[in-house]
Structures are given as structure tokens and as C-alpha cells.
């Protein structure tokens, strides 16, 4: 069935400009911990990336994903080149190629591959930038786990991807002044040996930039003044403390804040590759936009609370299934709404709810129980409709019960399939009775007047 949010009878408050940045999940390890070692050579000037990598602890039954830009990688086992079965993998990564290794490939493998960006390749990409882009600009390279610039293990049976690795890597860049790899502190110079004994997804950033460490938080390429950096850190610390107090779990890493210019001036967004939060944008579309006329811009900086919340939803708990986007982004947006209400007050909170309503009013939305595939969940559904739905449920069962549900949600293992049955189970196991959840279903989730009830409950 379809839900519509009823328009508000009173005049809507003045327009509040909210920029929505889509972030993608950090998919953690499942069962085994691959280890990556070897050498990486970069030239920002010539736009090249060359890798000679060794992968230890090959998980049984998994295949390799690698960006299709790396043509004909040389893959060896026991110093002998092996023939692989090459497949498309557009279901998970648009730009990835899937390599099926010969049966009984064990121990470790070596991969050698390289990329050189030409003008023809830049023209083919066009004026776009995104998290999965292998992004060279005039003074840096940026590549995330979504880029699949390093080999990622993939289980074709259940779709699990091992983006997180422990690593010991030598990285050189003759035309760089600094090198950063997620999980390590940034290093100055043209060469660095970087390692992590914690498994993390690999976000690579190298080029000509400065960095600093303030109160345990690394600031990579920040364009801000020192006092502004400290104001951003103060905000992040308040967000982290709020989540820890409500969820009863602290973030298990020191954060890194990374700023980078996009390859296209038209693109600006944030994403989380834990423990790094990246802000991509030019001038005031990027990190400078956190301040307006020298003062903290509450609306712009509030987006960081969403990225911090991805530690819990996307890192600790990793949804997969039809409600993937509902849980990954919708619940995360709801969490950020709670954090920013705590920090900035009720007027800020109410203005965001009004903006959500303005975005969705009159539009049709599938009932949560009718979603059969994650692609049926639009950006408006996950970033506006779901926060309104969860706010209505919160007003019905109480704020404390909602936090018990969040705690229950992040306790599940990655093997859980995130469909509607899982959604219902998570509420029941958090302490709601069957009758209470049935009432919620009828009123807010799959009843004939869900839009009406959501609207009147959130905006009485």
C-alpha cells in the first residue's frame, strides 16, 4: 500500500535550507581478517596509481572485486600467475570487476596492477564526483573502499564483502607533501610506511596538504583557522558523548576529519569511512561552510552528527536486505536528529521536522512492510519519511523505549537479513509487547491511514 503525509493546515515555517549528503555503508569483516601488505606508488602530476600487493588469510569461498579501471591485473599464487574467471559485479559496485579464483587457492596471493588517468578517461567520467570515484584533482588523489582501488573479498553466496583489512604498506608519491591512509595518522613527506593492526576500510588520500592533531582528532587538509577547527572538534565531542550516553557504547576509534576538493565544482557531500569522516566540497560548499560570517552554521555542521551515527549503523551493525537503506540512512538520520536536538535545542529540532514534512507531504510512499528490494527506497524515503515515521513511533512508545530499540538493533550480527520481519523482531526483542507493536503497525506502518496518523502525531 501507499502512504501519503497530509499537508499541514497552518502555514509552513520559513524555508530552512538543508543539504542532504548521501553516505555509503562501511562494511566490516565477516568471520576472517585479511591482511594486506606491499607497495603503492602514486603520481598526482601524472595521475597514476600502481599497486604491488600481497593478500594473506584468503577466506574460503570468496572471490575478488577490483575496480575495472585496473586492466588485466596480474594475480599470482605461490609465485605462479593464475587464470581467473572474470565477471561483472554491478549489483554491488558499478565500476567493479569480480574475479573468481581457481578452486583450492589458499594461503596468500600477489596482485600487481596500475591505473593511468588520461584526458579521454576524464572526459568519459564527465563533470561528476562521488565516493566511489578514483579522484585525481590538481593536487591530490582520493580513493575510498567504494572505489575498490584495493582488492575486496566478496562472498557470492550471501553477498558479504570484506572491505576491512589489517595492513602494512609502503606508499610513495614523488610529487606529494603528505600521505594519509585510513587507520593510520597522516605522514609528511613523499614516502611513508603505514600500518594498522585494526581492520579498517581503506581510504587513501595523498597530495599537497597540511595536517594537524587536536585533542586526539587528526585534521587532514582542513581549510579552517585553528579556533574554527577547535569549534568543530567541540561539536563532534558533544555528539559522541550524547550517543555514548544513550546507546551505552563509545566510538571505538579516534576520529579523523578529512577535507578534500571534488573533481567537479558542482559536487559536495560528506561520507564516513570509519574512523574517518570526509567532507568533500569547494570553499563554502566544503568544510568552510560550517561557518557563516565567522560563526558556527548550525544547519551545516549538524550533518556531521549523521556521519558520526554511522559508527553504530553501518559499522557496528551492518544492515543488508530490503530495508538496507531504511536502516542505514533512515535510522542514522533519526539519530542525528536526536543529537542535534540535544545540542541546539527544540527550535532547531522542530525546524528539521518541518523541513522533512515539507519534502514529503503529498507524495506516495510504500508501506515499510511492502518494500521488497532496497532499490525501492528513494532518497526522500530514507532521509525524510523514515525520520518522521520513527519520530511518530517515539511519541507513541516514549523516547526511552526508542533508545532500547537502537541498542537492540546494533546488537545484531551481520548475518541478520534486514527485511520487515527483522524490523518487527528488533522492536519485540527490545521490550515491546506483540500487542503494542501491532498497534504501531496499524497506526503508523501498514494501516489504511498511516500518513494521517504520522502527521497528526508528529505535528499535533
Buried (B, 14 or more C-beta within 10 A) or exposed (E): EEBBBBEBEEEEEEEEEBEBBBBBBBBBBBEEBBBBBBBBBBBBEEBBBBBBBBBBBBBEEBBBBBBBBBEEBEBBBEEEEBEBEEEEBEEBBEBBBBBBBEEEBEEBBBBBBBBEBEEEBEEEBEEEBBBBBBBBBEBBBBBBBBBBBBBBBBBEEEEBBBBBBBBBBBBBBEBBBBBBBBBBBBBEEBEBEBEBEEBBBBBBBBBBBEBEEBEEBBBBBBBBEEEBBBBBBEBBBBBBEBBEEBBEBEBEBEBBBBBBBBBBEEBBBBBBBBBBBBBBBBEBBBBBBBBEEEEBBBBBBBBBBBBBBBBBBBBBBBBBBBBBBBBBBBBBBBBBBBBBBBBBEEEBBEBBBBBBBBBBBEBEBBBBBBBEEBEBBBEBBBBBBBBBBBBBBBBBBEEEBBBBBBBBBBBBEBEBEBBBEBBBBBBBBBEBEEEBBEBBBBBBBBBEBBBBBBBEBBBE
